[in-house]
Amino acid sequence: QAHCAPSRSPRGVGRCEVEPSLAPRNWGTMEAEVQRPEQFTQKFIRCRRLAEQRSPNPRYCSNTPKEELLLEHVREFEEQFVNVYGNRFLFLAPPNEYGVAKFLPSTIRPTHLPYKELYEVKPCAQFLADFFNYDELKPPDRYPGVIPAPHSVLKWQAGDCFDISIALCSLLIGVGYDAYCVSGFAPRFITTRNEARSACPQLEWGEEEKREEAQADEEDYFIPKKPPLKSEYQEAKRIAEAVDKARIDEEEMKSDSEDDPSSDEDEYENRRIHCWVLVRKGSREVQQDMYVEPTTGRIYDVKRCPYLKIDLIWNHRNLWVNMQVCNASQVELDLYNSRYFEYVMLDEESAGAAAEDVGDAGGEEGDGDRAERAAQVLDMPPPWSERLEIPREAFHARCYKGEKTIFYHKCKVEQYAPYTQDDGLVQRITLYKDVRRQIPLETRETFKHRRDRLYERICRPMQSETVERFRPGRPSSTPSAPGGALKQFREVLAVSRELLFYNSRLDGLIRCVEMIGKKMFEYFEDRDDRLIYHSVTLDPSLAGAPRAGQKPKDTYMVESVGDVPIRKMTQKYARNAAVPPDEDPYKICYFLAEGKIRVDYHREPGQLTYKSITYVNEDGILYSLPRTGPQPTQQEVQKLLQMQNSCKEIIDESHGRTHNELQQRRKEESNVRASRSVQAGKKRKLGLLGSREDVLEPSAYDLARESARVDALREGAEEEKQEEKSSKVDVLAPYLVDFMNKETGYVQLDSLQAELVMKKCTQDFRKRLTDRAEIIQARLRDEQNQLRDRRAQMQRRGDNVEKEEREFERYQSQAMFRTQILEQRLARHEMQAIEKFQELERTLQDDPRLAAMWQREPGK
């Protein structure tokens, strides 16, 4: 036969109570086998309703001769395996959704989908974990009764661990990875997808990105350093503190885990069946073997994995039975080593390895056996599943039914499909202080498609802190004034406020910081006046009588506080290469409360000291200190006083622009809150055009719908234009045939004949317009009746399957679109009918052939 019988002694391996079945079965047989209530799962119902379809794929409901030969080979392998190793159940050929037995490797359908997010292991696994609605195995110690095609699983967006693993393995193999499905046993928190004790992976990914960026910077500017001196006492103290912290964290997790059922005793301990994915090293630059958990998207090292035991491993070419009695982390993954695995199929690699073993043992006889074995290899039939497909709209929605919530250790993650939330929210991560998730510490929100370019918001309620980040392209609050380009906004309520800008503003502002009621300073870049910094320091204690040199106008407006006296203003300038350093001011400080001005100049190259001059303002006259030194000229005095006034004006203008930015930001958030209050408790309907114009940008699907609507209206207008052109040939020609002179070919009508022709023409034209309106109304009624019948049919069915609901929603969207177009055509036809009839009357009045009707004498 194509496979040699196993020749080793049987080993004791964990068994599962599953009724093996290799022959094709129908649903009547399957229903008889699953009479217990716990086995009527959603998956069983989905498969049964799919099997009731009238025209299934022939590969789904029957086997080809090659598949029948393969199943016969699998039966012989199972019989030989049981004879040698004892009564160990092998999950080799379960039935598909039509009750037809299919060999597990033939279920994998390698597919490369046109989405770049599915080209790498990590994003592909995370996408499928979010895309599917996970169904647990019921009961957890039994293999699933049905393994449907991955094509059907992707359509349903639901499945158990076997379904998701096969779909993930198909996509990974399709993009070049050496991927395998692995079935075995796993702990309860894996099989139930309970991550209440696991760290949030989104936070781990952010830390990894920061570490990679830091490593890249270190590699670019690496300076070798001497190894630091280490204290053995401090090292021992650090280790002891780490151990104590780990112990405290473990006790905290055990004591405050009310929502974590894994703390209770598990009646299925060490017997929970699970399936996951193995990715071998070698292909696609994978450095080491790794396990991928399909239900969560997590990646584990094969030597440090949480799985308990491995039973089977398979890909699209072969299936291997694990013969090692050890933990999953200790299994040797040498698949073609007969001490570790028994393979079902002989392919070129396994046949070559077996032939080499025989050749080493039998000398020259091994060469003949090698050729004979190569000729007897039974190749795998092509996959029976259809090609995997994910519609583009479902791919962009990502989550099952548009939203998903996952609980982690001291963390909650909420995910939403784009355009389902009024504020554009797609993800919210909430960090908590306690394990029970009752005291929030931080909330991280991610947005998409916002008109105000907001993409991230971080809120820390304990510190009353809010951080918002924006993408490039944010406009100014007033088009005529410089502004906009907001990059980040950080605010601690009633304490501080910081605004970062992209380097694209006309005024060169890149950072603005305000310590509310104390100080405000701003940084600039690429200004023509070389200003790089200015600041204003406030002192509420100066609110009394103004001191010497201070004017009542020297105040700064602080929101919610009012006018606060200014103690000091400062300006810094970049170096001017055309001026000597000791004549080029670097920093000018205006001490308004003390009536002084200090000017610091740039340093000479290679010097530590710099030139500095202090001036005293006495009644508008400046004196330099000391008084015995050189005094400024009148021109220099006027220049410094003018610069002081200009500094106050620049600060006031900058404060006004910043105030406008804040007002615009608050107005945007108030619009979002108003929109959410109107749509409270309701999801946004993607089919309503213009419903998100205030907050969100139009999606590609809205643009496609609008384009289709415009095209449909254009086609209707073109049809009407063609009809108008055809009607302009000669509206009187059919009515003048009976009055035409056969000898001359001309028509001469008297007044009665002209009146008769005109009446016939107008009556026929009116009937033509009425018939067209009735045709449009009939089509409109048909569409409305069909939609009403479909709705009634769905209501009579009661609990309907998700596929039928999606089909009905798709049909309803298309029917509403057609109804809208027909209503618009009918309204336009009614308006244009009056104009066309008036135009016909004008044409008949101007036609010379009917002139006799207008020229007849009165009374005749």
BELURUR-V808724 format. One record per residue. N is the residue number from 1. RES is the residue in three letters. PHI is phi in degrees with one decimal (NA if undefined). Layout:
BEGIN
n=(N N)
res=(RES RES)
phi=(PHI PHI)
END
This chain:
BEGIN
n=(1 2 3 4 5 6 7 8 9 10 11 12 13 14 15 16 17 18 19 20 21 22 23 24 25 26 27 28 29 30 31 32 33 34 35 36 37 38 39 40 41 42 43 44 45 46 47 48 49 50 51 52 53 54 55 56 57 58 59 60 61 62 63 64 65 66 67 68 69 70 71 72 73 74 75 76 77 78 79 80 81 82 83 84 85 86 87 88 89 90 91 92 93 94 95 96 97 98 99 100 101 102 103 104 105 106 107 108 109 110 111 112 113 114 115 116 117 118 119 120 121 122 123 124 125 126 127 128 129 130 131 132 133 134 135 136 137 138 139 140 141 142 143 144 145 146 147 148 149 150 151 152 153 154 155 156 157 158 159 160 161 162 163 164 165 166 167 168 169 170 171 172 173 174 175 176 177 178 179 180 181 182 183 184 185 186 187 188 189 190 191 192 193 194 195 196 197 198 199 200 201 202 203 204 205 206 207 208 209 210 211 212 213 214 215 216 217 218 219 220 221 222 223 224 225 226 227 228 229 230 231 232 233 234 235 236 237 238 239 240 241 242 243 244 245 246 247 248 249 250 251 252 253 254 255 256 257 258 259 260 261 262 263 264 265 266 267 268 269 270 271 272 273 274 275 276 277 278 279 280 281 282 283 284 285 286 287 288 289 290 291 292 293 294 295 296 297 298 299 300 301 302 303 304 305 306 307 308 309 310 311 312 313 314 315 316 317 318 319 320 321 322 323 324 325 326 327 328 329 330 331 332 333 334 335 336 337 338 339 340 341 342 343 344 345 346 347 348 349 350 351 352 353 354 355 356 357 358 359 360 361 362 363 364 365 366 367 368 369 370 371 372 373 374 375 376 377 378 379 380 381 382 383 384 385 386 387 388 389 390 391 392 393 394 395 396 397 398 399 400 401 402 403 404 405 406 407 408 409 410 411 412 413 414 415 416 417 418 419 420 421 422 423 424 425 426 427 428 429 430 431 432 433 434 435 436 437 438 439 440 441 442 443 444 445 446 447 448 449 450 451 452 453 454 455 456 457 458 459 460 461 462 463 464 465 466 467 468 469 470 471 472 473 474 475 476 477 478 479 480 481 482 483 484 485 486 487 488 489 490 491 492 493 494 495 496 497 498 499 500 501 502 503 504 505 506 507 508 509 510 511 512 513 514 515 516 517 518 519 520 521 522 523 524 525 526 527 528 529 530 531 532 533 534 535 536 537 538 539 540 541 542 543 544 545 546 547 548 549 550 551 552 553 554 555 556 557 558 559 560 561 562 563 564 565 566 567 568 569 570 571 572 573 574 575 576 577 578 579 580 581 582 583 584 585 586 587 588 589 590 591 592 593 594 595 596 597 598 599 600 601 602 603 604 605 606 607 608 609 610 611 612 613 614 615 616 617 618 619 620 621 622 623 624 625 626 627 628 629 630 631 632 633 634 635 636 637 638 639 640 641 642 643 644 645 646 647 648 649 650 651 652 653 654 655 656 657 658 659 660 661 662 663 664 665 666 667 668 669 670 671 672 673 674 675 676 677 678 679 680 681 682 683 684 685 686 687 688 689 690 691 692 693 694 695 696 697 698 699 700 701 702 703 704 705 706 707 708 709 710 711 712 713 714 715 716 717 718 719 720 721 722 723 724 725 726 727 728 729 730 731 732 733 734 735 736 737 738 739 740 741 742 743 744 745 746 747 748 749 750 751 752 753 754 755 756 757 758 759 760 761 762 763 764 765 766 767 768 769 770 771 772 773 774 775 776 777 778 779 780 781 782 783 784 785 786 787 788 789 790 791 792 793 794 795 796 797 798 799 800 801 802 803 804 805 806 807 808 809 810 811 812 813 814 815 816 817 818 819 820 821 822 823 824 825 826 827 828 829 830 831 832 833 834 835 836 837 838 839 840 841 842 843 844 845 846 847 848 849 850 851 852 853 854 855 856 857 858 859 860)
res=(GLN ALA HIS CYS ALA PRO SER ARG SER PRO ARG GLY VAL GLY ARG CYS GLU VAL GLU PRO SER LEU ALA PRO ARG ASN TRP GLY THR MET GLU ALA GLU VAL GLN ARG PRO GLU GLN PHE THR GLN LYS PHE ILE ARG CYS ARG ARG LEU ALA GLU GLN ARG SER PRO ASN PRO ARG TYR CYS SER ASN THR PRO LYS GLU GLU LEU LEU LEU GLU HIS VAL ARG GLU PHE GLU GLU GLN PHE VAL ASN VAL TYR GLY ASN ARG PHE LEU PHE LEU ALA PRO PRO ASN GLU TYR GLY VAL ALA LYS PHE LEU PRO SER THR ILE ARG PRO THR HIS LEU PRO TYR LYS GLU LEU TYR GLU VAL LYS PRO CYS ALA GLN PHE LEU ALA ASP PHE PHE ASN TYR ASP GLU LEU LYS PRO PRO ASP ARG TYR PRO GLY VAL ILE PRO ALA PRO HIS SER VAL LEU LYS TRP GLN ALA GLY ASP CYS PHE ASP ILE SER ILE ALA LEU CYS SER LEU LEU ILE GLY VAL GLY TYR ASP ALA TYR CYS VAL SER GLY PHE ALA PRO ARG PHE ILE THR THR ARG ASN GLU ALA ARG SER ALA CYS PRO GLN LEU GLU TRP GLY GLU GLU GLU LYS ARG GLU GLU ALA GLN ALA ASP GLU GLU ASP TYR PHE ILE PRO LYS LYS PRO PRO LEU LYS SER GLU TYR GLN GLU ALA LYS ARG ILE ALA GLU ALA VAL ASP LYS ALA ARG ILE ASP GLU GLU GLU MET LYS SER ASP SER GLU ASP ASP PRO SER SER ASP GLU ASP GLU TYR GLU ASN ARG ARG ILE HIS CYS TRP VAL LEU VAL ARG LYS GLY SER ARG GLU VAL GLN GLN ASP MET TYR VAL GLU PRO THR THR GLY ARG ILE TYR ASP VAL LYS ARG CYS PRO TYR LEU LYS ILE ASP LEU ILE TRP ASN HIS ARG ASN LEU TRP VAL ASN MET GLN VAL CYS ASN ALA SER GLN VAL GLU LEU ASP LEU TYR ASN SER ARG TYR PHE GLU TYR VAL MET LEU ASP GLU GLU SER ALA GLY ALA ALA ALA GLU ASP VAL GLY ASP ALA GLY GLY GLU GLU GLY ASP GLY ASP ARG ALA GLU ARG ALA ALA GLN VAL LEU ASP MET PRO PRO PRO TRP SER GLU ARG LEU GLU ILE PRO ARG GLU ALA PHE HIS ALA ARG CYS TYR LYS GLY GLU LYS THR ILE PHE TYR HIS LYS CYS LYS VAL GLU GLN TYR ALA PRO TYR THR GLN ASP ASP GLY LEU VAL GLN ARG ILE THR LEU TYR LYS ASP VAL ARG ARG GLN ILE PRO LEU GLU THR ARG GLU THR PHE LYS HIS ARG ARG ASP ARG LEU TYR GLU ARG ILE CYS ARG PRO MET GLN SER GLU THR VAL GLU ARG PHE ARG PRO GLY ARG PRO SER SER THR PRO SER ALA PRO GLY GLY ALA LEU LYS GLN PHE ARG GLU VAL LEU ALA VAL SER ARG GLU LEU LEU PHE TYR ASN SER ARG LEU ASP GLY LEU ILE ARG CYS VAL GLU MET ILE GLY LYS LYS MET PHE GLU TYR PHE GLU ASP ARG ASP ASP ARG LEU ILE TYR HIS SER VAL THR LEU ASP PRO SER LEU ALA GLY ALA PRO ARG ALA GLY GLN LYS PRO LYS ASP THR TYR MET VAL GLU SER VAL GLY ASP VAL PRO ILE ARG LYS MET THR GLN LYS TYR ALA ARG ASN ALA ALA VAL PRO PRO ASP GLU ASP PRO TYR LYS ILE CYS TYR PHE LEU ALA GLU GLY LYS ILE ARG VAL ASP TYR HIS ARG GLU PRO GLY GLN LEU THR TYR LYS SER ILE THR TYR VAL ASN GLU ASP GLY ILE LEU TYR SER LEU PRO ARG THR GLY PRO GLN PRO THR GLN GLN GLU VAL GLN LYS LEU LEU GLN MET GLN ASN SER CYS LYS GLU ILE ILE ASP GLU SER HIS GLY ARG THR HIS ASN GLU LEU GLN GLN ARG ARG LYS GLU GLU SER ASN VAL ARG ALA SER ARG SER VAL GLN ALA GLY LYS LYS ARG LYS LEU GLY LEU LEU GLY SER ARG GLU ASP VAL LEU GLU PRO SER ALA TYR ASP LEU ALA ARG GLU SER ALA ARG VAL ASP ALA LEU ARG GLU GLY ALA GLU GLU GLU LYS GLN GLU GLU LYS SER SER LYS VAL ASP VAL LEU ALA PRO TYR LEU VAL ASP PHE MET ASN LYS GLU THR GLY TYR VAL GLN LEU ASP SER LEU GLN ALA GLU LEU VAL MET LYS LYS CYS THR GLN ASP PHE ARG LYS ARG LEU THR ASP ARG ALA GLU ILE ILE GLN ALA ARG LEU ARG ASP GLU GLN ASN GLN LEU ARG ASP ARG ARG ALA GLN MET GLN ARG ARG GLY ASP ASN VAL GLU LYS GLU GLU ARG GLU PHE GLU ARG TYR GLN SER GLN ALA MET PHE ARG THR GLN ILE LEU GLU GLN ARG LEU ALA ARG HIS GLU MET GLN ALA ILE GLU LYS PHE GLN GLU LEU GLU ARG THR LEU GLN ASP ASP PRO ARG LEU ALA ALA MET TRP GLN ARG GLU PRO GLY LYS)
phi=(NA -76.0 -137.7 -81.3 -68.7 -62.5 -123.5 -106.1 -73.6 -66.7 -118.0 -80.1 -125.7 -55.6 -111.5 -125.3 -84.2 -132.9 -80.9 -70.6 -147.7 -111.2 -87.0 -60.9 -132.1 -101.1 -71.6 -62.3 -65.0 -64.6 -64.1 -67.0 -80.4 -118.7 -76.2 -71.7 -61.9 -68.3 -92.7 -83.5 -89.9 -61.7 -64.0 -61.1 -66.3 -61.2 -66.9 -65.8 -71.0 -66.5 -67.7 -81.5 -66.1 -78.9 -124.3 -77.0 -65.9 -57.4 -69.5 -79.3 -101.8 -157.4 -113.1 -77.8 -56.0 -67.1 -69.1 -63.7 -62.9 -64.4 -64.4 -63.4 -64.1 -66.7 -62.9 -64.0 -61.0 -66.0 -63.0 -63.7 -64.6 -66.7 -64.0 -89.8 -106.4 96.7 -82.3 -113.9 -73.3 -119.2 -88.2 -104.8 -136.3 -73.5 -75.6 -91.0 -66.4 -102.1 78.3 -99.6 -68.1 -133.7 -66.1 -52.1 -59.3 -75.1 -79.3 -72.2 -121.4 -58.5 -144.8 -112.2 -87.7 -82.2 -129.7 -68.6 -66.3 -98.1 -93.7 -115.7 -63.5 -63.2 -66.4 -66.6 -64.9 -67.3 -64.3 -66.0 -64.0 -81.1 -73.3 -96.3 -93.4 -80.2 -109.0 -75.6 -71.2 -130.3 -71.9 -72.3 -100.0 -123.1 -69.4 -64.8 -77.0 -140.7 -120.4 -75.6 -68.8 -60.5 -62.2 -68.7 -62.7 -66.3 -67.9 -74.8 58.9 -155.4 171.7 -89.7 -63.7 -67.5 -64.0 -67.7 -64.3 -65.2 -64.1 -63.9 -63.4 -62.7 -70.5 -68.7 -64.2 -64.1 -102.2 104.4 -84.6 -90.1 -110.1 -139.7 -91.0 -126.5 -116.1 -177.8 -124.5 -142.8 -70.6 -67.1 -66.5 -80.9 -70.7 -96.2 52.6 -98.2 -110.7 -65.5 -107.0 -106.3 -74.7 -68.7 -67.5 -61.6 -69.6 -65.9 -64.4 -64.3 -67.3 -63.6 -62.9 -64.9 -65.3 -63.6 -64.2 -64.9 -65.0 -62.8 -65.9 -65.7 -68.1 -70.4 -127.3 -94.9 -120.9 -63.6 -122.5 -71.9 -61.9 -69.4 -74.5 -114.4 -99.8 -64.0 -66.3 -65.7 -64.6 -64.7 -65.2 -64.4 -63.9 -65.0 -65.0 -65.1 -65.0 -63.3 -64.4 -63.2 -66.5 -64.2 -62.4 -65.3 -64.7 -65.1 -66.0 -75.2 -81.9 -113.8 -117.7 -67.6 -90.9 -108.5 -72.1 -68.6 -74.7 -83.4 -72.7 -108.7 -71.4 -105.6 -59.2 64.4 -124.3 -81.1 -82.7 -150.7 -136.5 -143.1 -121.3 -109.9 -116.7 -85.0 -74.9 116.6 -82.9 53.7 58.9 -76.0 -83.2 -150.5 -64.6 -151.0 -99.5 -118.6 -83.3 -71.2 -78.1 -123.1 82.4 -77.3 -117.8 -122.3 -72.7 -63.4 -89.1 -135.3 -99.7 -84.5 -73.7 -93.4 -139.7 -116.8 -107.4 -130.8 -135.6 -149.7 -131.5 -80.0 -115.3 -158.4 -136.2 -121.5 -102.6 -74.3 -110.3 -94.4 -97.6 -162.7 -66.2 -60.8 -73.4 -106.0 -73.8 -83.9 -94.2 -86.4 -66.3 -98.9 -92.0 -67.7 -78.1 -106.2 -139.0 -110.3 -97.5 -85.6 -104.0 -100.1 -108.0 -62.8 -68.6 -69.1 -64.4 -65.4 -66.5 -65.2 -65.5 -65.7 -63.1 -66.8 -63.7 -66.4 -84.6 -110.1 68.3 -69.0 -67.1 -65.8 -65.8 -67.6 -64.8 -64.1 -66.0 -66.7 -65.1 -61.0 -75.8 -98.8 -67.1 -95.0 -81.6 -78.3 -68.3 -65.1 -58.5 -87.2 -77.5 -71.4 -62.4 -67.8 -140.3 -127.7 -57.1 -61.3 -67.2 -67.7 -65.4 -71.9 -67.7 67.7 -84.6 -68.2 59.6 87.2 -155.9 -158.6 -129.1 -128.1 -105.6 -118.7 -67.0 56.9 -156.6 -134.0 -118.9 -115.9 -121.9 -133.7 -72.4 -58.6 69.7 -98.0 -110.2 -64.9 -100.4 77.6 -67.7 -119.5 -156.6 -134.7 -112.6 -114.2 -99.9 -119.6 -80.6 -110.5 -70.4 -77.2 58.3 -117.5 -115.3 -74.8 -103.2 -154.8 -126.6 -117.2 -114.7 -117.2 -122.5 -141.0 63.6 -82.9 -68.8 -83.7 69.2 -70.7 -128.3 -153.8 -138.3 -120.1 -120.7 -120.3 -63.9 -64.4 -97.5 53.3 -114.0 -134.4 -125.9 -123.7 -122.1 -126.7 -86.1 -61.9 107.8 -71.7 -78.5 -79.4 -66.6 -128.3 -60.4 -78.8 -99.9 -68.1 169.7 75.6 58.6 -66.8 -105.4 -151.5 -127.3 -126.3 -140.9 -107.7 -53.0 62.9 -121.4 -150.3 -150.5 -134.7 -126.2 -109.7 -125.7 -70.9 -79.0 -140.9 -82.8 -69.1 -88.4 76.1 -69.6 -122.0 -154.6 -135.6 -125.2 -130.5 -89.3 -55.5 79.4 -124.0 -158.6 -138.2 -142.1 -136.7 -116.3 -130.3 -141.8 58.3 -94.9 -68.7 -86.5 63.1 -71.5 -117.0 -162.6 -148.6 -150.1 -137.4 -107.2 -106.3 -145.2 -61.3 -67.7 -87.3 -70.1 -77.7 -67.1 -65.4 -87.0 -64.8 83.4 -103.2 -101.1 -61.8 -78.5 -80.4 -130.8 -127.8 -79.4 -114.0 -62.2 66.9 -120.5 111.1 -77.7 -118.2 -60.2 -96.5 -90.0 -150.5 -124.3 -134.8 -132.6 -125.3 -127.1 -77.1 -71.1 -104.1 -65.2 -81.7 -120.2 -59.9 -58.0 -76.5 -116.5 -104.5 -64.3 -105.0 -141.1 -123.8 -111.4 -107.0 -87.9 -68.9 -68.8 -101.3 71.5 -127.3 -136.6 -118.1 -118.2 -106.4 -103.6 -66.4 -79.8 -71.5 -56.6 85.7 -110.7 -96.3 -90.1 -144.0 -81.1 -142.8 -128.0 -113.8 -116.5 -112.7 -97.1 -123.0 56.3 82.3 -114.1 -100.3 -124.4 -87.4 -101.8 -75.0 -63.5 -78.1 -81.6 -64.9 -103.1 -70.9 -76.7 -62.7 -65.7 -67.2 -64.5 -61.7 -65.3 -66.7 -65.4 -66.9 -64.3 -65.8 -64.8 -64.5 -62.2 -64.8 -66.6 -62.6 -65.5 -65.1 -64.4 -64.0 -63.8 -64.4 -65.7 -63.8 -61.9 -63.7 -61.0 -67.2 -64.4 -63.8 -65.0 -66.9 -64.5 -62.3 -69.5 -66.1 -64.1 -64.8 -63.7 -64.4 -64.9 -71.1 -67.6 -69.8 -95.9 -59.9 75.4 -123.0 -81.6 -72.1 -87.0 -69.1 -82.0 -87.3 -72.5 75.4 -78.4 -125.7 -66.5 -74.7 -113.0 -109.5 -77.2 -66.1 -82.7 -63.2 -73.6 -64.7 -63.2 -66.7 -64.2 -64.2 -63.8 -64.8 -64.4 -64.9 -62.7 -63.9 -65.2 -65.6 -62.6 -63.5 -66.5 -66.2 -61.1 -67.1 -62.4 -63.1 -65.0 -64.9 -61.8 -67.9 -79.4 -84.1 -63.5 -168.1 -69.8 -94.7 -57.5 -66.2 -93.1 -100.2 -64.1 -72.0 -105.5 -84.9 -77.4 -68.8 -78.7 -92.2 82.3 -102.2 -117.4 -125.8 -108.9 -89.1 -67.1 -66.9 -63.6 -63.7 -65.7 -63.9 -61.9 -65.4 -63.5 -61.1 -64.1 -67.7 -64.5 -65.0 -66.5 -64.4 -64.6 -65.0 -66.3 -66.7 -61.5 -64.5 -64.2 -66.5 -63.3 -64.1 -63.7 -64.5 -63.2 -63.7 -63.2 -61.2 -61.8 -67.0 -66.2 -62.3 -63.9 -65.3 -65.9 -65.0 -63.7 -62.8 -63.0 -66.5 -68.8 -69.5 -70.9 75.8 -74.0 -106.4 -78.5 -67.2 -63.6 -65.3 -63.7 -64.9 -63.8 -66.6 -63.5 -65.8 -64.5 -62.9 -62.1 -66.2 -65.2 -65.4 -65.2 -64.7 -63.8 -62.7 -64.8 -65.2 -63.5 -66.3 -63.3 -64.9 -63.9 -66.6 -65.4 -64.5 -72.7 -78.9 -63.1 -64.8 -65.0 -64.9 -66.7 -64.8 -65.0 -62.9 -62.2 -65.1 -65.3 -68.3 -67.4 -86.1 -72.7 -66.8 -71.2 -106.1 -65.7 -61.9 -67.7 -86.3 -102.0 -72.2 -73.3 -66.0 92.9 -93.5)
END
